[in-house]
Amino acid sequence: MPLFDVYPLYDVTPVKAKDVWVYDEKGTQYLDLYGGHAVISIGHSHPTYVAKISKQLEELGFYSNSIQNPLQVALADKLGKLSDCEDYHLFLCNSGAEANENALKLASFHTGKKKVIAFKNGFHGRTSAAVAATDNPKIIAPINAQQEVVFADLGDAEAVESALKAGDVCAVIVEGIQGIGGLDEASTDFYQTLSVLCKQHGALYIADEIQCGYGRTGDFFAFQKHGIVPDIISMAKGMGNGFPVGGILIHPNIQASYGLLGTTFGGNHLACAAALAVLEVMDTENLMQNAEEISAYFVEKAQAIPEVKQLKGRGLMLGMEFNFPIADLRKELIFKHNIFTGSAKNPNVLRILPPLTIKKEHVDQFFEALKKVLTLVGVEK
């Protein structure tokens, strides 16, 4: 039976991985600066992570959410303390798309409204409402288009205010840093204004932290740099370091009845064990601090490369923008220098999303390779 085509695939077959390294079936070692779409937060096969999941699997891998699960309580407690969001309530699910779907549903239920404001070049997932709120016609089917969404330019507070004045908006959903779009981030003034406008017009502020959260920017969540308090925070990717887990943090002012949100697999025992291991390693190994320190080193190196038009993002969520499409550059990096990187909706942006355990010598290896590659690909200076 053939597989359904999802992505164009590179001819690389990973069979094992350790920390920032991935190995294929031939034994070739690759430096992972992409983390599988920013999923690998604490490094591949971290011993604490492996031990916690293995121990849990030996005891109890799964039971439904119809019974008590102390691991969920422990996860909520540790997540609240480490993220400084102890007042929020936690709902667990399985993925980022599912997190945003539940966030949008909850916002609509709470406000009694159904229109959503999202931003151009944003990405929120591939389920129904999440797809509708994503600015990409290629992934919107007729069934998704039934959701009413207004798209504004990131940073355009006037456009948001104009849309909110109609009084029929349940939520504004915005990434702390746009991932797939190309690592764009608006100003602190914009995010603060957005928060105020939502309160004035009775809409909920949904902070999509699925890619930019979980310590990747140096703060636990990217929005925290801007000093705002979202109504709902969605998260996934780095939350499980590869194990499927996601969730939303819900402000205590938002109430819902039993049965509105539900999940079979969300917050299962193995998922909680994985998520608890991630938080433990992030805390004990000071990975948010490492993200800041390595980011500063990376920025310094990038500024010395004349072909880099602009460096976007923060922490270990970075985008290097060139004056030319980076598709050939990526191929050279992976097949000639054994380095994984990512692309973006902006064809000139190279995405850097490594495990938060990355060290300076790994950054050095990347820039040595990049300088060699830039002598081979077409460069417009």
C-alpha positions in Angstrom: 0.0 0.0 0.0 1.5 3.4 -1.0 1.7 6.2 1.5 -0.3 9.4 0.8 2.0 12.2 -0.3 2.5 14.8 2.4 5.9 16.5 2.0 8.6 16.3 -0.7 11.2 14.2 1.0 15.0 14.4 1.2 16.8 11.1 0.5 17.9 10.7 4.1 16.6 7.9 6.4 17.4 8.6 10.1 17.7 5.4 12.3 19.0 6.9 15.6 19.8 10.2 17.2 21.6 11.6 20.3 21.5 15.2 21.5 22.1 17.4 18.4 23.1 14.5 16.2 21.1 12.3 13.8 22.4 9.2 12.2 21.2 7.5 9.0 21.2 3.9 8.0 24.7 4.2 6.5 26.1 5.6 9.8 26.4 9.2 8.4 26.2 11.8 11.2 24.1 14.9 10.7 24.0 18.1 12.8 20.4 18.8 13.6 19.7 22.6 13.5 16.0 22.1 12.7 14.8 19.8 15.5 12.1 18.3 13.3 10.1 21.5 13.1 11.3 22.8 16.5 10.0 19.7 18.3 13.3 18.5 19.8 13.8 20.8 22.8 16.0 18.8 25.2 18.1 16.9 22.6 17.4 13.6 21.0 17.2 10.6 23.3 18.1 12.5 26.5 18.9 9.9 29.2 16.4 11.4 31.6 13.7 11.5 29.0 14.3 7.9 27.9 14.4 6.7 31.5 11.1 8.5 32.5 9.2 7.2 29.5 10.6 3.6 29.8 9.7 3.5 33.5 6.2 4.7 32.9 5.7 2.2 30.0 6.6 -0.6 32.3 4.0 0.6 34.9 1.1 2.0 32.9 1.2 3.3 29.3 -2.4 4.4 28.9 -5.8 4.6 30.4 -8.7 7.0 29.5 -9.4 10.3 31.1 -12.4 8.8 33.0 -10.1 8.1 35.9 -7.7 10.0 38.1 -4.2 10.6 36.6 -1.8 12.1 39.1 0.8 12.7 36.3 -1.5 15.3 34.9 -1.6 17.1 38.2 2.1 16.9 38.5 2.6 18.3 35.0 0.2 21.2 35.6 2.1 22.1 38.8 5.6 21.9 37.3 4.5 23.7 34.1 2.8 26.5 36.0 5.9 27.1 38.2 8.5 27.0 35.4 6.4 29.1 33.0 5.2 31.6 35.6 1.6 30.8 34.6 0.4 29.2 37.9 -3.0 30.8 37.8 -4.0 29.3 34.5 -5.9 26.0 34.1 -4.4 23.2 31.9 -6.2 21.2 29.2 -4.1 18.5 27.6 -4.4 17.2 24.0 -2.1 15.6 21.4 -0.8 18.3 18.9 -0.5 21.9 18.1 -3.4 21.9 15.7 -5.6 20.3 18.3 -4.5 22.9 20.8 -5.5 25.8 18.6 -8.7 24.0 17.6 -9.7 23.8 21.2 -8.6 27.3 22.0 -10.8 28.7 19.2 -13.7 26.6 20.2 -13.4 27.7 23.8 -13.2 31.3 22.8 -16.3 31.0 20.7 -18.2 29.3 23.5 -17.1 31.8 26.1 -18.0 34.9 24.1 -20.9 33.6 22.1 -19.3 34.9 18.9 -17.7 33.1 16.0 -15.5 35.4 13.9 -11.7 35.2 14.3 -8.9 37.7 13.6 -5.7 36.1 12.5 -2.6 37.4 10.7 -1.1 37.1 7.2 1.7 34.6 6.9 0.6 32.9 10.2 0.2 29.2 10.7 -2.0 27.5 13.3 -2.5 23.9 12.2 -4.3 21.6 9.8 -7.6 20.9 11.6 -10.8 22.7 10.6 -10.8 26.1 12.4 -7.0 26.1 12.7 -6.7 25.7 9.0 -9.3 28.5 8.4 -7.2 30.8 10.6 -4.0 30.0 8.6 -3.2 32.3 5.8 -2.5 29.7 3.2 -5.2 28.9 0.5 -3.4 25.7 -0.5 -4.5 24.0 2.7 -8.0 25.4 3.0 -10.7 23.0 1.8 -14.4 24.2 1.3 -15.4 22.8 4.7 -12.7 24.9 6.4 -13.8 28.1 4.6 -17.1 28.2 6.5 -15.2 29.7 9.4 -15.3 33.5 9.4 -11.7 34.8 9.6 -10.3 38.3 9.0 -6.6 38.4 8.1 -4.6 41.5 9.1 -1.0 42.4 8.5 1.2 41.6 11.6 1.7 44.9 13.3 -1.3 46.7 11.9 -3.3 47.6 15.0 -5.7 49.8 13.1 -6.8 47.0 10.9 -7.4 44.8 14.0 -9.4 47.6 15.7 -11.5 48.1 12.7 -12.4 44.4 12.5 -13.1 44.3 16.2 -15.6 47.2 16.1 -18.1 45.0 14.4 -18.6 43.3 17.8 -18.7 39.8 16.4 -15.1 38.6 17.0 -14.6 35.8 19.5 -10.8 35.7 19.4 -7.6 37.2 18.0 -5.0 34.4 17.5 -1.3 35.4 17.0 2.0 33.7 17.1 4.6 35.2 19.4 7.0 34.8 16.5 5.7 33.6 13.1 7.4 30.3 12.4 6.5 29.0 8.9 5.8 32.6 7.7 9.4 33.6 8.1 10.3 34.4 11.7 8.6 37.8 11.8 7.7 39.4 15.1 5.8 42.7 15.7 6.8 45.3 18.3 6.0 45.2 22.0 3.7 48.2 21.5 1.7 46.2 19.0 1.2 43.2 21.2 0.2 45.3 24.1 -2.2 47.3 22.0 -3.7 44.1 20.7 -4.2 42.9 24.3 -6.0 46.1 25.2 -8.2 46.0 22.1 -9.3 42.5 22.8 -10.4 43.5 26.3 -12.2 46.6 25.0 -14.2 44.6 22.4 -14.8 41.4 24.3 -12.6 39.1 22.3 -10.1 36.6 23.7 -6.4 36.9 23.1 -5.0 33.5 22.0 -1.2 33.3 22.1 -0.1 30.6 19.7 3.2 29.4 21.4 3.3 26.1 19.6 6.6 26.7 17.9 8.0 29.7 19.7 7.2 28.5 23.2 8.8 26.1 25.7 12.0 28.1 26.2 13.0 28.4 22.6 13.2 32.2 22.7 15.0 32.4 26.1 11.7 33.2 27.9 9.4 30.2 28.6 6.8 31.8 26.2 7.6 34.3 23.5 4.8 36.6 24.5 6.3 37.1 28.0 8.9 39.5 26.5 6.0 41.9 25.8 4.5 41.9 29.3 1.0 40.8 28.3 -1.5 38.3 29.8 -3.2 36.2 27.1 -6.6 34.7 27.7 -5.5 31.3 26.2 -2.0 30.0 25.5 -1.6 27.1 23.0 1.5 24.9 23.1 2.9 21.6 21.7 6.1 20.8 19.7 8.9 21.2 22.3 6.5 20.2 25.0 7.1 16.4 24.4 10.5 16.4 22.7 9.0 14.2 20.0 6.2 12.4 21.9 2.8 13.7 20.7 1.5 16.0 23.3 -0.1 19.5 23.3 -2.2 21.7 25.4 -3.8 25.0 26.2 -3.4 27.2 29.3 -6.7 28.8 30.1 -7.0 32.0 32.2 -9.2 31.5 35.3 -11.6 34.1 34.1 -12.7 31.8 31.3 -15.3 29.2 32.4 -16.7 26.2 30.5 -19.0 23.3 31.3 -18.1 19.6 31.5 -18.0 18.0 28.1 -17.2 21.0 26.0 -13.5 20.0 25.7 -12.5 16.3 25.7 -9.9 13.9 24.4 -9.2 10.2 24.4 -5.4 10.2 24.2 -4.7 13.7 25.4 -2.7 13.8 28.7 -2.2 10.0 28.7 0.4 8.5 31.1 3.2 8.2 28.6 2.6 11.8 27.2 2.7 13.2 30.8 5.9 11.3 31.6 7.5 12.7 28.4 6.3 16.3 29.2 7.5 16.0 32.8 10.9 14.8 31.7 11.2 17.8 29.3 10.4 20.3 32.1 12.9 18.6 34.5 15.7 18.8 32.0 14.9 22.3 30.9 15.0 23.3 34.6 18.1 21.4 35.8 20.2 22.1 32.7 19.2 25.8 32.4 18.2 25.4 28.8 16.4 28.7 28.6 19.6 30.5 29.6 21.5 28.4 27.1 19.1 29.5 24.4 19.9 33.1 25.1 23.6 32.6 25.3 23.9 30.5 22.2 21.6 32.9 20.4 23.9 35.9 21.1 26.9 33.9 19.8 24.9 32.9 16.7 23.9 36.5 16.0 27.5 37.6 16.3 28.6 35.0 13.8 25.7 35.8 11.4 26.5 39.6 11.4 29.9 38.7 10.0 28.3 37.1 6.9 27.8 39.8 4.3 25.3 37.6 2.3 22.9 37.6 5.3 20.4 40.4 4.5 18.5 40.2 7.8 18.5 38.0 10.9 15.0 37.5 12.3 13.6 35.9 15.5 15.0 35.4 19.0 16.7 32.8 21.1 17.0 29.6 19.2 14.2 30.4 16.8 16.1 32.3 14.1 15.6 33.1 10.4 18.5 34.1 8.2 17.2 36.0 5.2 19.2 36.1 2.0 18.8 38.0 -1.3 18.1 34.7 -3.1 16.0 31.5 -2.6 17.7 29.2 -0.1 16.5 25.8 -1.5 19.9 25.0 -3.2 21.7 26.3 -0.1 19.7 23.8 2.1 20.5 20.9 -0.2 24.2 21.7 -0.1 24.1 21.9 3.7 22.5 18.6 4.1 24.1 16.6 1.3 27.7 18.1 1.3 28.0 19.1 5.0 25.5 16.9 6.8 23.5 19.7 8.5 19.7 19.9 8.8 18.1 23.3 8.5 14.6 24.5 7.6 12.8 26.7 5.1 9.9 29.1 5.4 7.0 30.5 3.4 9.4 33.3 2.5 11.7 31.4 0.1 14.7 33.5 1.0 14.6 32.6 4.8 16.7 29.8 6.2 15.1 28.6 9.5 17.4 27.6 12.5 15.5 25.7 15.2 18.0 23.4 17.0 17.6 21.5 20.2 18.1 23.9 23.2 21.1 21.8 24.2 23.2 23.2 21.3 26.7 24.4 22.1 29.1 27.0 20.5 31.1 24.4 18.7 28.0 23.3 16.8 27.4 26.9 15.8 31.0 27.1 14.6 30.5 24.0 12.5 27.4 25.5 10.9 29.1 28.8 9.9 32.2 27.0 8.5 29.9 25.0 6.3 27.7 28.0 5.4 30.7 30.0 4.2 31.7 27.2 1.9 28.2 26.8 0.6 27.8 30.5 -0.2 30.7 30.3 -2.6 28.8 27.7 -4.6 25.2 28.9 -4.8 24.0 32.0 -6.6 24.3 35.1 -4.5 23.0 38.5 -5.2 24.8 41.1 -3.1 
